[in-house]
Amino acid sequence: MTQSRIGFGLLGAGLVAPFHAKALRASDRTELIAAADIDSERLAKLTREFACAGYSNLDEMLANPAIQVVNILTPNHLHSDAVLACARAGKHVLVEKPPAMSLREVDGMAAACAAASVKIGVVLQCRIRKPVQAMRQAIQEGRFGKIHHADTYMKWYRSTDYYRMDAWRMSRRSGAGVTIQQAFHYIDLLQYLVGPVKRVEARMNNLAHPAVELEDTLLAFVDYHCAAQGVVQASTALWPGTDIRIEINGDNGTAIMIGERMDTWKFKDERPEDAEIRHYGSAAVATGATGAADFSFYDHQTVIEDMVDAIRTGRHPMITLESARPTLEWALAMYQSAKEHAPVDLPIRDEDAVW
Ligand SMILES: NC(=O)c1ccc[n+]([C@@H]2O[C@H](COP(=O)([O-])OP(=O)(O)OC[C@H]3O[C@@H](n4cnc5c(N)ncnc54)[C@H](O)[C@@H]3O)[C@@H](O)[C@H]2O)c1
């Protein structure tokens, strides 16, 4: 028996919207019903290219009964209100990263979705990549021994024109700083692999974008609960931009992912499957180092297909809001630390002081 396609609506027709639209078009289990945006030109371009309906606001789109899931693709500070409206309308939600700007918002979103019995998943698609999954399994199996270091290095470049594209990209309060915007994926990977975090000490600077009032560079030391330490380095000031690195080093093993490719995979207990894992990923895949739109839609498709499975089987989506909360808390703690010029212990005491 063939099942009918799940209807999706996109809130936001900006930069990331075509990736969602292409993923929905590529799946034979989903249908893009409509998009909504306050910018009529962007909306017209997207609805023309992907042959879907268009609405000038969320409420009108939510009234369309063919839409079962809404993907929230608006600027970061607008995610929370949109999720609450979707929950009230009984729609499932896939929210782009970061899920919100505060833990209070995240908790409100979780409560609203639970009360309305709708599912909420977060688009943190880097988690599902094969090198990341291999690292996670090796950690769970104890193959690294005692983990000493877990680091990420994101040395990217964004021009001032990138920041000038939209007002929100120039606003720290809208979540456009490198820590909560670009680096959120890689902080999330460290949280997913080695977290939770106990203490952070961060320094933030604006090295190359004097026209915008936010940090384009982050340097932080991290103490994890598991006793490992680490470094988070992230920047959009470093021309021309190079692939991100995730590095895990322990007593008994080291793994390094560069971009989407496993670069180093070495353990004292070498196993037959290690030869294949060393070839995971491809150096040819663009990963966003030099431009905001140079990545593929395949990972978004996996996240969307997972939402379809979650709806059909009644299980939770694989990337839950609950699992993204500690990543947000870690990012907020780094903002607080940079502001106070002092280490910050988690859980953070006063998130209102962060912004
Ligand atoms: N998962 C990823 O790899 C990835 C990649 C890029 C962006 N993102 C995330 O996606 C989100 C959007 O980013 P973007 O680069 O597409 O931003 P964008 O500014 O290009 O697009 C946002 C769109 O939202 C619209 N909008 C603003 N307020 C609205 C409202 N009240 N109602 C309807 N539409 C409204 C704007 O007009 C704009 O077209 C952000 O949260 C960002 O962090 C995620």
Ligand as a Chemical Component Dictionary entry (heavy atoms), coordinates in Angstrom:
data_LIG
# 
_chem_comp.id                   LIG 
_chem_comp.type                 NON-POLYMER 
_chem_comp.pdbx_formal_charge   0 
_chem_comp.three_letter_code    LIG 
# 
loop_
_chem_comp_atom.comp_id 
_chem_comp_atom.atom_id 
_chem_comp_atom.alt_atom_id 
_chem_comp_atom.type_symbol 
_chem_comp_atom.charge 
_chem_comp_atom.model_Cartn_x 
_chem_comp_atom.model_Cartn_y 
_chem_comp_atom.model_Cartn_z 
_chem_comp_atom.pdbx_ordinal 
LIG N1  N1  N 0  21.518 23.949 8.956  1  
LIG C1  C1  C 0  22.327 24.724 8.238  2  
LIG O1  O1  O 0  23.381 24.295 7.778  3  
LIG C2  C2  C 0  21.935 26.151 7.995  4  
LIG C3  C3  C 0  22.500 26.863 6.933  5  
LIG C4  C4  C 0  22.101 28.186 6.730  6  
LIG C5  C5  C 0  21.201 28.793 7.594  7  
LIG N2  N2  N 1  20.689 28.080 8.637  8  
LIG C6  C6  C 0  19.714 28.689 9.562  9  
LIG O2  O2  O 0  18.516 28.973 8.847  10 
LIG C7  C7  C 0  17.907 30.154 9.351  11 
LIG C8  C8  C 0  17.714 31.150 8.213  12 
LIG O3  O3  O 0  18.983 31.479 7.685  13 
LIG P1  P1  P 0  19.098 32.131 6.229  14 
LIG O4  O4  O 0  20.562 32.239 5.953  15 
LIG O5  O5  O -1 18.222 31.436 5.277  16 
LIG O6  O6  O 0  18.517 33.602 6.555  17 
LIG P2  P2  P 0  17.895 34.630 5.499  18 
LIG O7  O7  O 0  17.947 35.959 6.145  19 
LIG O8  O8  O 0  18.559 34.453 4.173  20 
LIG O9  O9  O 0  16.383 34.138 5.367  21 
LIG C9  C9  C 0  15.435 34.353 6.377  22 
LIG C10 C10 C 0  14.114 34.720 5.716  23 
LIG O10 O10 O 0  13.132 34.869 6.742  24 
LIG C11 C11 C 0  12.267 35.916 6.327  25 
LIG N3  N3  N 0  11.522 36.428 7.476  26 
LIG C12 C12 C 0  11.944 37.265 8.453  27 
LIG N4  N4  N 0  10.956 37.489 9.325  28 
LIG C13 C13 C 0  9.876  36.801 8.896  29 
LIG C14 C14 C 0  8.560  36.644 9.374  30 
LIG N5  N5  N 0  8.146  37.233 10.504 31 
LIG N6  N6  N 0  7.707  35.858 8.680  32 
LIG C15 C15 C 0  8.106  35.248 7.540  33 
LIG N7  N7  N 0  9.350  35.351 7.042  34 
LIG C16 C16 C 0  10.232 36.129 7.712  35 
LIG C17 C17 C 0  13.200 36.943 5.705  36 
LIG O11 O11 O 0  12.492 37.844 4.869  37 
LIG C18 C18 C 0  14.171 36.048 4.958  38 
LIG O12 O12 O 0  13.801 35.849 3.605  39 
LIG C19 C19 C 0  18.814 30.653 10.461 40 
LIG O13 O13 O 0  18.328 30.155 11.681 41 
LIG C20 C20 C 0  20.147 30.016 10.151 42 
LIG O14 O14 O 0  20.947 29.821 11.296 43 
LIG C21 C21 C 0  21.037 26.780 8.840  44 
# 
loop_
_chem_comp_bond.comp_id 
_chem_comp_bond.atom_id_1 
_chem_comp_bond.atom_id_2 
_chem_comp_bond.value_order 
_chem_comp_bond.pdbx_ordinal 
LIG N1  C1  SING 1  
LIG C1  O1  DOUB 2  
LIG C1  C2  SING 3  
LIG C2  C3  SING 4  
LIG C2  C21 DOUB 5  
LIG C3  C4  DOUB 6  
LIG C4  C5  SING 7  
LIG C5  N2  DOUB 8  
LIG N2  C6  SING 9  
LIG N2  C21 SING 10 
LIG C6  O2  SING 11 
LIG C6  C20 SING 12 
LIG O2  C7  SING 13 
LIG C7  C8  SING 14 
LIG C7  C19 SING 15 
LIG C8  O3  SING 16 
LIG O3  P1  SING 17 
LIG P1  O4  DOUB 18 
LIG P1  O5  SING 19 
LIG P1  O6  SING 20 
LIG O6  P2  SING 21 
LIG P2  O7  DOUB 22 
LIG P2  O8  SING 23 
LIG P2  O9  SING 24 
LIG O9  C9  SING 25 
LIG C9  C10 SING 26 
LIG C10 O10 SING 27 
LIG C10 C18 SING 28 
LIG O10 C11 SING 29 
LIG C11 N3  SING 30 
LIG C11 C17 SING 31 
LIG N3  C12 SING 32 
LIG N3  C16 SING 33 
LIG C12 N4  DOUB 34 
LIG N4  C13 SING 35 
LIG C13 C14 SING 36 
LIG C13 C16 DOUB 37 
LIG C14 N5  SING 38 
LIG C14 N6  DOUB 39 
LIG N6  C15 SING 40 
LIG C15 N7  DOUB 41 
LIG N7  C16 SING 42 
LIG C17 O11 SING 43 
LIG C17 C18 SING 44 
LIG C18 O12 SING 45 
LIG C19 O13 SING 46 
LIG C19 C20 SING 47 
LIG C20 O14 SING 48 
# 
